[in-house]
Amino acid sequence: MADPRIKTLKIKTGVVKRLTKEKLMYIQETEQQLEKVEKLKKAGIDENTFKKQEEVLRESQMMIPDTQRRLKAAFEDLKSVIADCEELKEEEDYLNAQKFLAEAEKEIN
């Protein structure tokens, strides 16, 4: 029977992978929305539409710190699980976990 720690490792790795991707998507969305707001500002669009787009921009900006906080917690959690699974270092799932941990570390800092 497979070691139950491998399942935990896969789940924690998936969480870190998803949150890393989510953070990058929110950053990209914020940049796109900022460009859209700037274009609307220059075009002199009606104020209601402009305010709504600014609100969408603020919502996107608020999601980045929240996702960062969740990513940091998931990162620490995965780091802890990896430390507890040293004897599994030959397993593919362990190596994947280390790879995604390194990628997530770039996004945390």
C-alpha distances in whole Angstrom, upper triangle without the diagonal:
4,7,9,12,11,12,15,16,16,18,20,21,22,24,26,26,28,30,31,32,34,36,37,38,40,42,43,44,46,48,48,50,52,54,54,56,58,59,60,62,64,64,66,64,65,63,61,59,59,58,55,54,54,52,49,50,49,46,45,46,44,41,41,41,38,36,36,36,32,31,32,30,27,28,28,25,23,25,23,20,20,22,19,17,19,16,14,18,17,14,16,16,17,20,21,21,23,25,26,26,29,31,31,32,35,36,36,39
4,6,9,7,9,12,12,13,15,17,17,19,21,22,23,25,27,28,29,31,33,34,35,37,39,39,41,43,44,45,47,49,50,51,53,55,56,57,59,61,61,63,61,62,60,58,56,56,55,52,51,51,49,46,46,46,43,41,42,41,38,37,37,35,32,33,32,29,28,29,27,24,24,24,21,19,21,20,16,17,19,16,13,16,14,11,15,14,11,13,12,13,16,17,17,20,22,22,23,26,27,27,29,32,32,32,35
4,5,6,8,9,10,12,14,15,16,18,20,21,22,24,25,27,28,30,31,33,34,36,37,39,40,42,43,44,46,48,49,50,52,54,55,56,58,60,61,62,60,61,60,57,55,55,54,51,50,50,48,45,45,45,42,40,41,40,36,35,35,33,31,31,30,27,26,26,24,21,22,22,19,17,18,17,13,14,15,13,10,13,11,9,13,13,11,13,11,12,15,16,15,18,20,21,21,24,25,25,27,30,30,30,33
4,5,5,7,9,10,11,13,14,16,17,19,20,22,23,25,26,27,29,31,32,34,35,37,38,39,41,42,43,45,47,48,49,52,53,54,55,58,58,60,58,58,57,55,53,53,51,49,47,47,45,43,43,42,39,38,38,37,33,33,33,30,28,29,27,24,24,24,22,19,20,20,16,15,17,15,12,13,15,12,11,14,13,11,15,16,13,15,12,13,16,16,15,18,20,20,20,23,25,24,26,29,29,28,31
4,5,5,6,9,10,10,12,14,15,16,18,20,21,22,24,25,27,29,30,31,33,35,36,37,39,41,42,43,45,46,47,50,51,52,53,56,57,58,56,57,55,53,51,51,50,47,46,46,44,41,41,40,37,36,36,35,31,31,30,28,26,26,25,22,21,21,19,16,17,16,13,12,13,12,8,9,11,9,7,11,11,9,12,14,11,13,10,10,14,14,12,15,17,17,17,20,22,21,22,25,26,25,28
4,5,5,6,9,10,10,12,14,15,16,18,20,21,22,24,26,27,28,30,32,33,34,36,38,39,40,42,44,45,46,48,49,50,52,54,55,57,55,56,54,52,50,50,49,46,45,45,43,40,40,40,37,35,35,34,31,30,30,28,25,26,25,22,21,21,20,16,17,17,14,12,14,14,10,10,13,11,9,11,11,8,11,12,9,10,7,8,11,11,10,13,15,15,15,19,20,20,21,24,25,25,27
4,5,5,6,9,10,11,13,14,15,17,19,20,21,22,24,26,27,29,31,32,33,35,37,37,38,41,42,43,44,47,48,49,51,53,53,55,53,53,52,50,48,48,47,44,42,43,41,38,38,38,35,33,34,33,29,29,29,27,24,25,24,21,20,21,19,16,17,17,14,12,15,15,11,12,15,13,12,15,15,12,14,15,12,12,9,10,14,13,11,15,17,16,16,20,21,20,22,25,25,25,28
4,5,5,6,8,10,11,12,14,15,17,18,20,21,23,25,26,27,29,30,31,33,35,36,37,39,41,42,43,45,47,47,49,51,52,53,51,52,50,48,46,46,45,42,41,41,39,36,36,36,33,31,32,30,27,26,26,24,21,22,21,18,17,18,16,12,14,14,11,9,12,11,8,10,13,11,10,14,15,12,14,16,13,14,10,11,14,13,11,14,16,15,15,18,19,18,20,23,22,22,25
4,6,5,6,8,10,11,12,14,15,16,18,20,21,23,24,26,27,29,30,32,33,35,36,38,39,40,42,44,45,46,48,50,51,52,51,51,50,48,46,46,44,42,40,40,38,36,35,35,32,30,31,30,26,25,25,23,21,21,20,17,16,16,15,12,12,13,10,7,10,10,7,7,11,10,9,12,13,10,12,13,11,11,7,7,10,9,7,10,12,11,11,15,16,15,17,20,20,20,23
4,6,5,6,9,10,10,12,14,15,16,18,20,21,22,24,26,27,28,30,32,33,34,36,38,39,40,42,43,44,46,48,49,50,49,50,48,46,44,44,43,40,39,39,37,34,34,34,31,29,30,29,25,25,25,23,20,21,21,18,16,17,16,13,13,15,12,10,13,13,10,11,14,14,12,15,16,13,14,15,11,10,6,8,11,9,7,11,12,11,12,15,16,15,18,20,20,20,24
4,5,5,6,9,10,11,12,14,15,16,18,20,21,22,25,26,27,28,31,31,32,34,36,37,38,41,42,43,44,47,47,49,47,47,46,44,42,42,40,38,36,36,34,32,32,31,28,27,28,26,23,23,23,21,18,19,18,15,14,16,14,11,12,14,11,9,13,13,11,12,15,15,14,17,18,16,17,18,15,14,10,12,14,12,10,13,14,12,13,17,16,15,18,20,19,20,23
4,5,5,6,9,10,11,12,14,15,17,19,20,21,23,25,26,27,29,30,31,33,35,36,37,39,41,42,43,45,46,48,46,47,45,43,41,41,39,37,35,35,33,31,30,30,27,25,26,25,21,20,20,18,16,16,16,12,11,12,11,7,8,10,7,6,9,10,8,10,13,13,13,16,18,15,16,18,15,14,11,11,13,11,8,11,13,10,10,14,14,12,15,17,17,16,20
4,5,5,6,9,10,11,12,14,15,17,18,20,21,23,24,26,27,29,30,32,34,35,36,38,39,41,42,44,45,47,45,46,45,43,41,40,39,37,35,35,33,31,30,30,27,25,26,25,21,20,21,19,16,16,16,13,11,13,12,9,9,11,10,7,10,12,10,10,13,14,13,15,17,15,15,16,14,12,9,9,10,8,5,9,9,7,8,11,11,10,13,15,15,15,18
4,5,5,6,9,10,11,12,14,16,16,18,20,21,22,24,26,27,28,30,32,32,34,36,37,38,40,42,43,44,43,44,42,40,38,38,37,34,33,33,31,28,28,28,25,23,24,23,20,19,20,18,15,16,17,13,11,14,14,10,11,14,12,10,13,15,13,14,17,18,17,19,21,18,18,19,16,14,11,12,13,10,9,12,12,9,11,14,13,12,15,17,16,16,20
4,5,5,6,9,10,10,12,14,15,16,18,20,21,22,24,26,26,28,30,31,32,34,36,37,38,41,41,43,41,42,40,38,36,36,34,32,30,30,29,26,26,25,23,21,21,20,17,16,17,15,12,13,13,10,8,11,10,7,9,12,10,9,12,14,13,14,17,18,18,20,22,20,20,22,19,17,14,15,16,13,11,13,13,10,11,14,13,11,14,16,14,14,18
4,6,5,6,9,10,11,12,14,15,17,18,20,21,23,24,26,27,29,30,31,33,35,36,37,39,41,42,40,41,40,38,36,35,34,32,30,30,28,26,25,25,22,20,20,20,16,15,15,14,11,11,12,9,6,9,9,6,6,10,9,8,10,13,12,13,16,17,17,19,22,19,19,21,18,17,14,14,14,11,9,11,11,7,7,10,9,7,10,12,11,11,15
4,6,5,6,9,10,11,12,15,16,17,18,20,22,23,24,26,28,29,30,32,33,35,36,38,39,41,39,40,39,38,35,35,34,32,30,30,28,25,25,25,23,20,21,21,17,16,17,16,12,13,14,12,9,12,13,10,10,13,13,11,13,16,15,15,18,20,19,21,23,20,19,21,18,16,13,14,14,10,9,11,10,6,8,11,9,7,11,12,11,13,16
4,5,5,6,9,10,10,12,14,15,16,18,20,21,22,24,26,27,28,30,31,32,34,36,37,38,37,38,36,35,32,32,31,29,27,27,25,22,22,22,20,17,18,18,14,14,15,14,10,12,14,11,9,12,13,10,11,15,14,13,16,18,17,18,21,22,22,24,26,23,23,24,21,19,16,17,17,14,13,15,14,10,12,14,12,10,14,15,12,14,17
4,5,5,6,9,10,10,12,14,15,16,18,20,21,22,24,25,26,28,30,31,32,35,36,37,35,36,35,33,31,30,29,27,25,25,23,21,20,20,17,15,16,15,12,11,12,10,7,8,10,7,6,9,10,8,9,13,13,12,15,17,17,18,21,22,22,24,27,24,24,26,23,21,18,19,19,16,14,16,15,11,12,14,11,9,12,13,10,11,14
4,5,5,6,9,10,11,13,14,16,17,19,20,21,23,25,26,28,29,31,32,34,35,36,35,36,35,34,32,30,30,28,26,25,24,22,20,20,19,16,16,16,13,11,12,12,8,8,11,10,7,10,12,10,10,13,14,13,15,18,18,18,21,23,22,24,27,24,23,25,23,20,18,18,18,14,13,14,12,9,10,11,8,6,9,10,7,9,12
4,5,5,6,9,10,11,12,14,16,17,18,20,21,22,24,26,27,29,30,32,33,35,33,35,34,32,30,29,28,26,24,24,23,20,19,20,18,15,16,16,13,12,14,14,10,11,14,12,10,13,15,13,13,17,17,16,18,21,21,21,24,25,25,26,29,26,25,26,24,21,19,20,19,16,15,16,14,11,13,14,10,9,13,12,10,12,15
4,5,5,6,9,10,10,12,14,15,16,18,20,21,22,24,26,27,28,30,31,33,31,32,31,29,27,26,25,23,21,21,20,17,16,17,14,11,13,13,10,9,12,11,7,9,12,11,9,13,14,13,14,17,18,17,19,22,22,22,25,27,27,28,31,28,28,29,27,24,22,22,22,19,18,19,17,14,15,16,13,11,14,14,11,13,16
4,5,5,6,9,10,11,13,14,15,17,19,20,21,23,25,26,27,29,30,32,30,31,30,29,27,25,25,23,20,20,19,16,15,15,14,10,11,11,8,6,9,9,6,7,10,10,8,11,14,13,13,16,18,17,19,22,22,23,25,27,27,29,32,29,28,30,28,26,23,23,23,20,18,19,18,14,15,15,12,10,13,12,8,10,13
4,5,5,6,9,10,11,12,14,15,17,18,20,21,23,24,26,27,29,30,29,31,30,29,26,25,25,23,20,20,20,17,15,16,15,12,12,14,11,9,12,13,10,10,14,13,11,14,17,16,15,19,20,19,21,24,24,24,27,29,29,30,33,30,29,30,28,26,24,24,23,20,19,20,17,14,15,15,12,11,13,11,8,11,13
4,5,5,6,8,10,10,12,14,15,16,18,20,21,22,24,26,27,28,27,28,28,26,24,23,23,21,18,18,18,15,13,15,13,10,11,13,10,9,13,13,10,12,15,15,13,16,19,18,18,21,22,22,23,26,26,26,29,31,31,32,35,32,31,32,30,27,25,26,25,22,21,22,20,17,18,19,15,14,17,15,12,15,17
4,5,5,6,9,10,10,12,14,15,16,18,20,21,22,24,25,27,25,26,25,24,21,20,20,18,15,15,15,12,10,11,10,6,8,9,7,6,10,10,9,10,14,14,13,16,18,18,18,21,22,22,24,27,27,28,30,32,32,34,37,34,33,35,33,30,28,28,28,24,23,24,22,19,20,20,17,15,17,16,12,14,16
4,5,5,6,9,10,11,13,14,15,17,19,20,21,23,24,26,25,27,25,25,22,21,20,19,16,15,16,13,11,12,12,8,8,10,9,7,10,12,10,11,14,15,14,16,19,19,19,22,24,23,24,27,28,28,31,33,33,34,37,35,33,35,33,31,29,29,28,25,24,24,22,19,20,20,16,15,16,14,11,13,15
4,5,5,6,9,10,11,12,14,16,17,19,20,21,23,25,24,26,25,24,21,20,20,19,16,16,16,13,11,14,13,9,10,13,12,10,14,15,13,14,18,18,17,19,22,21,21,25,26,25,27,30,30,30,33,35,35,36,39,36,35,36,34,31,29,30,29,25,25,26,23,20,21,21,17,17,19,16,14,16,17
4,5,5,6,8,10,10,12,14,15,16,18,20,21,22,21,23,22,21,18,17,17,15,12,13,13,10,8,11,10,7,9,12,10,10,14,15,13,15,18,18,18,21,23,22,23,26,27,27,29,31,32,32,35,37,37,38,41,38,37,38,36,33,31,32,31,28,27,28,26,23,24,24,20,19,21,19,16,18,20
4,5,5,6,9,10,10,12,14,15,16,18,20,21,20,21,20,20,17,15,15,14,11,11,11,9,6,8,9,6,6,10,9,9,12,14,13,14,18,18,18,20,23,23,23,26,28,28,29,32,33,33,35,38,38,39,42,40,38,40,38,35,33,34,33,30,29,29,27,24,25,25,21,20,21,19,16,18,19
4,5,5,6,9,10,11,12,14,15,17,18,20,20,22,21,21,18,16,17,16,13,12,14,12,9,11,12,9,9,13,13,12,15,17,16,17,20,21,20,22,25,25,25,28,30,30,31,34,35,34,37,39,39,40,43,41,39,41,39,36,34,35,33,30,30,30,27,25,26,25,22,21,22,19,17,19,19
4,5,5,6,9,10,11,12,14,16,17,19,18,20,20,19,16,15,16,15,11,12,14,11,9,12,13,10,11,15,15,14,18,19,18,19,23,23,22,25,27,27,27,31,32,31,33,36,36,36,39,41,41,42,45,42,41,42,40,37,35,36,35,31,31,32,29,26,28,27,24,23,25,22,19,22,23
4,5,5,6,9,10,10,12,14,15,16,15,17,16,16,13,11,12,11,8,8,10,8,6,9,10,8,10,13,13,14,17,18,18,19,22,23,23,25,28,28,28,31,32,32,34,37,37,38,40,42,42,44,47,44,43,44,42,39,37,38,37,34,33,34,31,28,29,29,26,25,26,24,21,23,24
4,5,5,6,9,10,10,12,14,15,15,17,16,17,14,11,12,13,9,8,11,10,7,9,12,10,10,13,15,14,17,19,19,20,23,24,24,26,28,29,29,32,34,34,35,38,39,39,41,43,44,45,48,45,44,46,44,41,39,39,38,35,34,35,32,30,30,30,26,25,26,24,21,23,23
4,5,5,6,9,10,11,12,14,14,17,17,18,15,12,14,14,11,11,14,12,10,13,15,13,13,17,18,17,20,22,22,23,26,27,26,28,31,31,31,34,36,36,37,40,41,41,43,45,45,47,49,47,45,47,45,42,40,41,39,36,36,36,33,31,32,31,28,27,28,26,23,25,25
4,5,5,6,9,10,10,12,11,14,14,15,11,10,12,12,8,9,12,11,9,13,14,13,14,17,18,18,22,23,23,24,27,28,28,30,32,32,33,36,37,37,39,42,42,42,45,47,47,48,51,49,47,48,46,43,41,42,41,38,37,38,35,33,34,33,30,29,31,28,25,27,28
4,5,5,6,9,10,11,10,12,11,12,10,7,9,10,6,7,10,10,8,11,13,13,13,16,18,18,21,23,23,24,27,28,28,30,33,33,34,36,38,38,39,42,43,43,46,48,48,49,52,50,49,50,48,45,43,44,43,40,39,39,37,34,35,35,31,30,31,29,26,28,28
4,5,5,6,9,10,11,13,13,15,13,10,12,13,10,10,13,13,11,14,16,16,15,19,20,20,23,25,25,26,29,30,30,32,35,35,35,38,40,40,41,44,45,45,47,49,50,51,54,52,50,51,50,47,45,45,44,41,40,41,38,35,36,35,32,31,32,30,27,29,29
4,5,5,6,9,9,12,13,15,12,10,13,14,11,12,15,15,13,16,19,18,18,22,23,23,26,28,27,28,31,33,32,34,37,37,37,40,42,42,43,46,47,47,49,51,52,53,55,53,51,53,51,48,46,47,45,42,42,42,40,37,38,37,34,33,34,32,29,31,31
4,5,5,6,6,9,10,11,9,7,10,11,9,10,13,13,13,16,18,17,18,21,23,23,26,28,28,29,32,33,33,35,38,38,39,41,43,43,44,47,48,48,51,53,53,54,57,55,53,55,52,49,47,48,47,44,43,44,41,39,40,39,36,35,36,34,31,33,33
4,5,5,7,9,9,12,10,7,10,12,10,10,14,15,13,16,18,19,19,21,23,24,26,28,29,30,32,34,34,36,38,39,39,42,44,44,45,48,49,49,51,54,54,55,58,56,54,56,54,51,49,50,49,45,45,45,43,40,41,40,37,36,37,34,31,33,33
4,5,8,11,12,15,13,11,14,16,14,14,18,18,17,19,22,21,21,25,26,26,29,31,31,32,35,36,36,38,41,41,41,44,46,46,47,50,51,51,53,56,56,57,60,58,56,57,56,53,51,51,50,47,46,47,44,42,42,42,38,37,38,36,33,35,35
4,6,9,11,14,12,10,14,15,14,15,18,18,18,20,23,22,23,26,28,28,31,32,33,34,37,38,38,40,42,43,43,46,47,48,49,52,52,53,55,57,57,59,61,59,57,59,57,54,52,53,51,48,48,48,46,43,44,43,40,39,40,38,35,37,37
4,7,8,11,10,9,12,14,13,14,17,18,18,20,22,23,23,26,28,29,31,33,33,35,37,38,39,41,43,44,44,47,48,49,50,53,54,54,56,58,59,60,63,61,59,61,59,56,54,54,53,50,49,50,48,45,46,45,42,41,42,39,37,38,38
4,6,9,7,7,10,11,11,12,15,16,16,19,21,21,22,25,26,28,30,31,32,34,36,37,37,40,42,42,43,46,47,47,49,51,52,53,55,57,57,59,62,59,58,59,57,54,52,53,52,49,48,49,47,44,45,44,41,40,41,39,36,37,38
4,6,6,6,9,10,11,13,15,16,17,19,21,22,23,25,27,28,31,31,32,34,36,37,38,40,42,43,44,46,48,48,50,52,53,54,56,58,58,60,63,60,59,61,59,56,53,54,54,50,49,50,48,45,46,46,43,41,43,41,37,39,40
4,6,5,6,9,10,10,12,14,15,16,18,20,21,22,25,26,28,29,30,32,34,35,36,38,40,41,42,44,46,46,48,50,51,52,54,56,57,58,61,59,58,60,58,55,52,53,53,49,48,49,47,44,45,45,41,40,41,39,36,37,38
4,5,5,6,9,10,11,12,14,15,17,19,20,21,23,25,27,28,29,31,33,33,35,37,38,39,41,43,44,45,47,49,49,51,53,54,55,57,60,57,57,58,56,53,51,52,51,48,47,48,46,43,43,44,41,39,40,39,35,36,37
4,6,5,6,9,10,11,12,14,15,17,19,20,22,24,26,27,27,30,31,32,33,36,37,38,39,42,42,43,45,47,48,49,51,53,53,55,58,55,54,56,53,51,48,49,49,45,44,46,44,40,41,42,38,37,38,37,33,34,36
4,5,5,6,9,10,11,12,14,16,17,18,20,22,24,25,26,28,30,31,32,34,36,36,38,40,41,42,44,46,47,48,50,52,52,54,57,54,53,55,53,50,48,48,48,44,43,44,42,39,40,40,37,35,37,35,31,32,33
4,5,5,6,9,10,10,12,14,15,16,19,21,22,23,25,26,28,29,30,32,34,35,36,39,40,41,42,44,45,46,49,50,51,53,56,54,53,54,52,50,47,48,47,44,43,44,42,39,39,39,36,34,36,34,31,31,32
4,5,5,6,9,10,11,13,14,15,17,19,21,22,23,25,27,27,29,31,32,33,35,37,38,39,41,43,43,44,47,48,49,51,54,51,51,52,50,47,45,45,45,42,41,42,40,37,37,38,35,33,35,33,30,30,32
4,5,5,6,9,10,11,12,14,16,17,20,21,21,23,25,26,27,29,31,32,33,35,36,37,39,41,42,43,45,47,47,49,52,49,48,50,48,45,42,43,43,39,38,40,38,34,35,35,32,30,32,30,27,28,29
4,5,5,6,9,10,10,12,14,16,18,19,20,22,24,25,26,28,30,31,32,34,35,36,38,40,41,42,44,46,47,48,51,49,48,50,48,45,43,43,43,39,38,39,37,34,34,35,31,29,31,29,26,27,28
4,5,5,6,9,10,11,13,15,17,17,19,21,22,23,25,27,28,29,30,33,34,35,36,38,39,40,43,44,45,47,50,48,47,49,47,44,41,42,42,38,37,38,37,33,33,34,31,29,30,29,26,26,27
4,6,5,6,9,10,11,13,16,16,17,19,21,21,23,25,26,27,28,31,32,32,34,36,37,38,41,42,43,45,47,45,44,46,44,41,38,39,39,36,34,36,34,30,31,32,29,26,28,27,23,24,26
4,5,5,6,9,10,11,14,15,16,17,20,21,21,23,25,26,27,30,31,31,33,35,36,37,39,41,42,43,46,44,43,45,43,40,38,38,38,34,33,34,32,29,29,30,27,25,26,25,21,22,23
4,5,5,6,9,10,12,13,15,16,18,19,20,22,24,25,26,28,29,31,32,34,35,36,38,40,41,43,46,44,43,45,43,41,38,38,38,35,33,34,33,29,29,30,27,24,26,25,21,21,22
4,5,5,6,9,11,11,12,15,16,17,18,20,22,23,24,26,27,28,30,32,33,34,36,38,39,41,44,42,41,43,41,38,36,36,36,33,31,32,31,27,28,29,26,23,25,24,20,21,22
4,5,5,7,10,10,11,13,15,16,16,19,20,21,22,25,26,26,28,30,31,32,34,36,37,39,41,39,38,40,38,36,33,33,33,30,28,29,28,24,25,26,23,20,22,21,17,18,20
4,5,6,8,10,10,12,14,15,16,18,20,21,21,24,25,26,27,30,31,32,34,36,37,38,41,39,38,40,39,36,34,34,33,30,29,29,28,25,24,25,22,20,21,20,16,16,18
4,6,6,7,9,10,12,13,15,16,18,19,20,22,24,25,26,28,30,31,33,34,35,37,40,39,38,40,38,36,33,33,33,30,28,29,28,25,24,25,23,20,21,20,17,16,18
4,6,5,6,8,10,11,12,14,15,16,18,20,21,22,24,26,27,28,30,32,32,34,37,35,35,37,35,33,30,30,30,27,25,26,25,22,21,23,20,17,19,18,15,15,17
4,5,5,6,9,10,10,12,14,15,16,18,20,21,22,24,25,26,28,30,31,32,36,34,33,35,33,31,28,28,28,25,23,24,23,19,19,20,17,14,16,15,11,11,13
4,5,5,6,9,10,10,12,14,15,17,18,20,21,23,24,25,27,29,30,32,35,33,33,35,33,32,29,28,28,26,24,24,23,20,19,20,18,15,15,15,12,11,12
4,5,5,6,9,10,11,12,14,16,17,18,20,21,23,24,26,28,29,31,34,32,32,34,32,31,28,27,28,25,23,24,23,20,19,20,19,15,16,17,13,12,15
4,5,5,6,8,10,10,12,14,15,16,18,20,21,22,24,26,26,28,31,30,29,31,29,27,24,24,25,22,19,21,20,16,16,17,15,12,14,14,11,10,13
4,6,5,6,9,10,10,12,14,15,16,18,20,21,22,24,25,27,30,29,28,30,29,27,24,24,24,21,19,19,19,15,14,15,14,10,11,12,8,7,10
4,5,5,6,9,10,11,12,14,15,17,19,20,21,23,25,26,30,28,28,31,29,28,25,24,24,22,19,20,20,17,15,17,16,12,13,14,11,9,12
4,5,5,6,8,10,10,12,14,15,17,18,20,21,23,25,28,26,26,29,27,25,22,22,22,20,17,18,19,15,14,16,15,12,13,15,12,10,14
4,5,5,6,9,10,10,12,14,15,16,18,20,21,22,26,24,23,26,24,23,19,19,19,17,14,15,15,12,11,13,11,8,9,11,9,7,11
4,6,5,6,9,10,10,12,14,15,16,19,20,21,25,24,23,26,25,24,21,19,20,18,15,15,16,13,11,12,12,8,9,11,9,6,10
4,5,5,6,9,10,11,12,14,15,17,19,21,24,23,23,26,24,23,20,19,20,19,15,16,17,14,12,15,15,11,12,15,13,10,13
4,5,5,6,8,10,10,12,14,15,16,19,22,20,20,23,21,20,17,16,17,15,12,13,14,11,10,13,13,10,11,14,12,11,14
4,5,5,6,9,10,10,12,14,15,17,20,19,18,21,20,19,16,14,15,14,10,11,12,9,7,10,10,7,8,11,10,9,12
4,6,5,6,9,10,11,12,14,16,19,19,18,22,21,20,17,15,17,16,12,12,14,12,9,12,13,10,10,14,13,11,13
4,5,5,6,9,10,11,13,15,18,17,17,20,19,19,16,14,16,15,11,13,15,13,10,14,15,12,13,16,16,14,17
4,5,5,6,9,10,10,13,16,14,14,17,16,15,12,10,12,11,8,9,11,10,7,11,12,10,11,15,15,14,16
4,6,5,6,9,10,11,15,14,13,17,16,16,14,11,12,12,9,8,11,10,7,10,12,11,10,14,15,13,15
4,5,5,6,9,11,14,14,14,18,17,18,15,12,15,15,11,11,15,14,11,14,16,14,14,18,18,16,18
4,5,5,6,9,12,11,12,15,14,15,12,10,13,13,9,11,14,13,11,14,17,15,16,19,20,18,21
4,5,5,7,10,9,9,12,12,13,10,7,10,11,7,8,11,11,9,12,15,14,14,18,19,18,20
4,5,6,9,10,10,14,14,16,14,10,12,14,11,10,14,15,12,14,17,16,16,19,21,19,21
4,6,8,9,11,14,14,16,14,11,14,15,13,13,17,17,15,17,20,19,19,23,24,22,24
4,5,5,7,10,10,12,11,8,11,13,11,11,15,16,14,17,19,19,19,23,24,23,25
4,5,6,9,10,13,12,9,11,14,12,11,15,16,15,16,19,20,19,23,24,23,25
4,6,8,9,12,12,10,12,15,14,14,17,19,18,19,22,23,23,26,28,27,29
4,5,6,9,9,6,9,12,11,12,15,16,16,18,20,21,21,24,26,26,28
4,5,8,9,6,7,10,10,9,12,14,14,15,18,19,19,22,24,24,26
4,7,9,7,7,11,12,12,14,16,17,17,20,21,22,24,26,27,28
4,5,5,7,9,10,11,13,15,16,17,19,20,21,24,25,26,28
4,5,5,6,9,10,11,12,14,15,17,18,20,22,23,24,26
4,5,5,6,9,10,11,12,14,15,16,18,20,21,22,25
4,5,5,6,9,10,10,13,14,15,16,19,20,21,23
4,5,5,6,9,10,11,13,14,15,17,19,20,22
4,5,5,6,8,10,11,12,14,16,17,18,21
4,5,5,6,9,10,10,12,15,16,16,18
4,6,5,6,9,10,10,13,15,15,17
4,5,5,6,9,10,11,13,15,16
4,5,5,6,8,10,11,12,15
4,5,5,6,9,10,10,13
4,5,5,7,9,10,11
4,5,5,7,9,11
4,5,5,6,9
4,5,5,6
4,6,6
4,6
4
